[in-house]
Amino acid sequence: MISTFSSAEIAERAPRFALIPVGAFEQHGPHLPVTTDTLIAQAIGAAVCERAGGMLVSPVTVSCSHEHAGFPGTVSVSATTLAMQINDMADSLEAAGFGLVVVLNCHGGNYVLSNVAQERNVRCPRLLLLPARQHWEAAVAHAGVASSPSADMHGGEIETSLLLHIQPQAVRTDRIRDHAAPQRPLLTFHGMRHYAEQGIIGFPSRATAEKGRLLLEKMTELLAQEILPLLD
């Protein structure tokens, strides 16, 4: 999924924007890989770039996964570090001539990215943070996913469906377990394990590859619709 284009080929393609996929390196229960968010961010990012004429940048693979601390394999950086990395990457891309930088964030714990976007856009709106909640809600409805993004927040029907479509070999279907935790009022205080011992909040048993295909299809369409008017 990482770009194999040469510098000359990128120049020939003349991409109209740059897209930074932001994922994570964190537990996703016993059935999904720790790279789940990164794989999803790369797949959506590649599809959006192909549709809207952008350049896919190498992904940010470790981000703010502190709510998953204590689960084997989870790695985090501080919010300050993530903010600095995105700011530095955006500065570099703007210096290279990109008038629009899209940050495609597929990990919910990266709250700091909203602040980064707001601060950068005070001077001149050139950094677009996607997707928003309404994009996920529309994609979920289009795909016929039974669970809401809130009820299916981690390792559930949504993420498992996407992985069954884009990386089916990475899904341990024999280890799928559902877990409901609709109320998580102190998640940032207690962390994930307090509400889900196995690290799952959602219903992965409902997942299918076809739902994943439809999720990716709709999300690509919706995000391209946000980006294209900004390129005129």
C-alpha positions in Angstrom: 0.0 0.0 0.0 3.0 2.4 0.5 3.6 4.3 -2.7 6.2 2.9 -5.1 6.2 6.0 -7.4 9.5 7.6 -8.2 9.9 11.4 -7.7 9.8 11.8 -11.5 6.6 9.8 -11.7 5.0 11.9 -9.0 5.9 15.1 -10.9 4.4 13.7 -14.1 1.2 12.8 -12.3 1.0 16.4 -10.9 -1.1 15.4 -7.8 -3.6 18.1 -6.7 -3.3 17.4 -2.9 -1.3 15.3 -0.5 -3.0 12.9 1.9 -1.4 11.6 5.1 -3.0 8.4 6.5 -2.9 8.3 10.3 -3.4 4.9 11.9 -2.2 3.4 15.2 -0.3 0.4 16.6 -2.7 -1.0 19.2 -4.6 -4.0 20.3 -7.8 -4.8 18.5 -8.9 -7.8 20.5 -7.9 -11.4 19.7 -9.1 -11.4 16.1 -7.6 -8.3 14.5 -4.0 -7.1 14.0 -2.5 -4.3 15.9 -2.1 -2.4 12.6 -5.8 -2.4 12.0 -6.3 1.4 12.0 -3.2 1.9 9.8 -4.4 -0.7 7.2 -7.8 1.0 7.1 -6.3 4.5 6.8 -4.1 3.4 3.9 -6.9 1.6 2.0 -9.2 4.6 2.3 -6.4 7.0 1.5 -5.3 5.2 -1.6 -8.9 5.0 -2.9 -9.5 8.7 -2.2 -6.3 9.7 -3.9 -7.1 7.6 -7.0 -10.5 9.1 -7.2 -9.6 12.8 -6.5 -6.1 13.0 -8.0 -4.0 13.1 -4.8 -0.7 11.8 -3.6 -0.7 9.2 -0.8 2.0 9.9 1.8 3.6 7.1 3.9 1.3 6.6 6.9 1.8 7.6 10.5 1.7 4.2 12.1 2.1 5.0 15.8 -0.1 7.6 17.4 -2.0 8.2 20.7 -3.3 4.8 21.9 -3.0 5.5 25.6 -6.4 4.2 26.4 -5.1 0.7 25.3 -2.1 0.8 27.6 -1.5 -2.6 29.2 -2.6 -4.7 26.3 0.3 -6.6 24.7 1.6 -4.9 21.5 0.2 -1.5 22.0 2.6 1.4 21.4 1.9 5.1 21.8 3.5 8.5 21.3 2.5 11.6 23.2 -0.1 14.0 21.9 2.7 16.6 21.6 4.8 14.3 19.5 1.9 13.4 17.1 1.0 17.1 16.8 4.7 18.0 15.9 4.9 15.2 13.4 1.8 16.2 11.5 2.8 19.9 11.6 6.3 19.1 10.3 4.9 16.9 7.5 2.3 19.5 6.6 5.1 22.2 6.5 7.2 20.0 4.2 4.3 19.3 1.9 3.3 22.9 1.7 6.9 23.9 0.9 6.8 21.3 -1.9 3.9 23.2 -3.4 0.8 21.4 -2.1 -2.0 23.9 -1.5 -4.1 21.3 0.4 -3.0 18.6 2.8 -5.5 16.1 3.9 -5.0 14.3 7.2 -7.0 11.0 7.1 -7.3 9.9 10.7 -8.6 6.4 11.4 -7.9 6.2 15.2 -10.4 7.9 17.5 -7.9 8.5 20.3 -6.0 11.1 18.2 -8.0 14.0 19.7 -5.0 16.4 19.3 -5.4 16.4 15.5 -8.5 18.5 15.8 -6.4 21.2 17.6 -3.6 20.9 15.0 -6.1 21.5 12.1 -7.8 24.4 13.9 -4.5 26.1 14.7 -3.1 25.7 11.2 -6.3 26.9 9.5 -6.5 30.2 11.4 -3.9 31.8 9.1 -5.0 30.0 5.9 -7.3 27.0 5.5 -5.0 24.4 3.9 -5.2 21.4 6.2 -8.3 19.2 6.0 -9.0 16.7 8.8 -11.2 13.8 7.7 -13.3 11.8 8.2 -15.9 13.3 10.5 -18.6 11.4 12.4 -21.2 12.1 9.7 -19.0 10.4 7.1 -18.8 7.2 9.2 -22.5 7.3 9.9 -23.4 7.6 6.2 -20.9 4.9 5.3 -22.3 2.6 8.0 -25.9 3.2 6.7 -24.9 2.5 3.1 -23.2 -0.7 4.0 -26.1 -2.1 6.0 -24.0 -2.3 9.2 -26.4 -3.0 12.1 -24.3 -1.2 14.8 -23.8 2.5 15.2 -20.2 3.8 15.2 -20.5 4.5 18.9 -21.8 1.1 19.9 -19.2 -0.5 17.6 -16.3 1.6 18.6 -13.4 -0.8 18.6 -12.7 -4.1 16.8 -16.4 -4.6 16.0 -18.5 -5.0 12.9 -17.2 -1.9 11.1 -13.4 -2.5 11.4 -13.7 -6.3 11.0 -15.8 -5.9 7.9 -13.2 -3.5 6.4 -10.4 -5.9 7.2 -12.3 -8.9 5.7 -12.4 -6.9 2.5 -8.9 -5.3 2.4 -6.8 -7.9 4.3 -8.9 -11.0 4.9 -5.9 -13.1 5.7 -5.2 -10.9 8.8 -8.6 -11.7 10.5 -8.6 -14.6 12.9 -12.2 -15.5 12.4 -12.1 -18.3 14.9 -11.3 -15.8 17.7 -14.1 -13.4 17.1 -16.1 -12.5 20.2 -18.8 -9.8 20.7 -18.8 -7.4 23.6 -21.3 -4.6 24.4 -20.3 -1.6 26.5 -22.7 1.2 25.4 -21.8 3.4 28.3 -18.1 4.4 28.7 -18.3 7.7 30.6 -14.7 7.7 32.0 -12.8 6.0 29.2 -10.0 8.6 29.3 -9.7 8.0 33.1 -10.0 4.2 33.3 -8.8 3.1 29.9 -10.2 0.4 27.6 -9.7 -2.7 29.8 -12.1 -1.3 32.4 -14.9 -1.6 30.0 -13.7 -4.5 27.8 -11.4 -7.1 29.2 -10.8 -8.6 25.7 -10.3 -5.2 24.2 -13.4 -5.3 22.0 -16.4 -3.0 22.1 -18.8 -4.0 19.3 -20.1 -6.9 17.3 -17.5 -8.4 15.0 -19.6 -11.5 14.5 -21.9 -9.5 12.2 -19.0 -8.5 9.9 -18.8 -9.5 6.3 -16.4 -8.7 3.4 -19.3 -7.3 1.4 -20.1 -4.8 4.2 -16.4 -3.8 4.1 -16.5 -3.3 0.4 -19.5 -1.0 0.7 -18.0 0.9 3.6 -14.8 1.6 1.6 -16.9 2.5 -1.5 -19.1 5.0 0.4 -16.3 6.5 2.5 -14.2 7.1 -0.7 -17.1 8.8 -2.4 -17.9 11.0 0.6 -14.3 12.1 1.3 -13.7 12.9 -2.4 -16.8 15.0 -2.4 -15.3 17.1 0.5 -11.9 17.4 -1.2 -12.7 18.2 -4.8 -14.5 21.6 -4.3 -11.4 22.8 -2.3 -9.2 22.2 -5.4 -11.0 24.6 -7.7 
